[in-house]
Amino acid sequence: MTARSIAFRSQAARFTLSVPVQATLYISLCALSLWTIYFTTYPVAHDKVHSLRHHTWLVSCH
């Protein structure tokens, strides 16, 4: 490996592990989880969160 490729890998690792990247990944995972729970069509899960959707601001059910 050349010094340039080692430096590039080191820079890529620092960027990947940076706080903004971690925060973005965490928020995206939370948003995806909430989206999956709120808008599932699986009957058991849909019935459990139906009233929650009606009482959550900016989340429509029908």
FENFEN-V670179 format. One record per residue. N is the residue number from 1. SS is DSSP state (~ for helix, > for strand, _ for the rest). D_CENTER is the distance of its C-alpha to the mean C-alpha in whole Angstrom. Layout:
# FENFEN-V670179
n: {N | N}
ss: {SS | SS}
d_center: {D_CENTER | D_CENTER}
This chain:
# FENFEN-V670179
n: {1 | 2 | 3 | 4 | 5 | 6 | 7 | 8 | 9 | 10 | 11 | 12 | 13 | 14 | 15 | 16 | 17 | 18 | 19 | 20 | 21 | 22 | 23 | 24 | 25 | 26 | 27 | 28 | 29 | 30 | 31 | 32 | 33 | 34 | 35 | 36 | 37 | 38 | 39 | 40 | 41 | 42 | 43 | 44 | 45 | 46 | 47 | 48 | 49 | 50 | 51 | 52 | 53 | 54 | 55 | 56 | 57 | 58 | 59 | 60 | 61 | 62}
ss: {_ | _ | ~ | ~ | ~ | ~ | ~ | ~ | ~ | ~ | ~ | ~ | ~ | ~ | ~ | ~ | _ | _ | ~ | ~ | ~ | ~ | ~ | ~ | ~ | ~ | ~ | ~ | ~ | ~ | ~ | ~ | ~ | ~ | ~ | ~ | ~ | ~ | _ | _ | _ | _ | ~ | ~ | ~ | ~ | ~ | ~ | ~ | ~ | ~ | ~ | ~ | ~ | ~ | _ | _ | _ | _ | _ | _ | _}
d_center: {35 | 36 | 36 | 34 | 31 | 31 | 30 | 27 | 26 | 26 | 24 | 22 | 21 | 21 | 19 | 16 | 16 | 17 | 15 | 14 | 12 | 11 | 10 | 8 | 6 | 6 | 5 | 2 | 2 | 4 | 5 | 5 | 7 | 9 | 9 | 11 | 13 | 14 | 15 | 16 | 20 | 21 | 24 | 23 | 20 | 20 | 24 | 22 | 19 | 22 | 24 | 20 | 19 | 23 | 23 | 19 | 20 | 19 | 18 | 20 | 21 | 24}
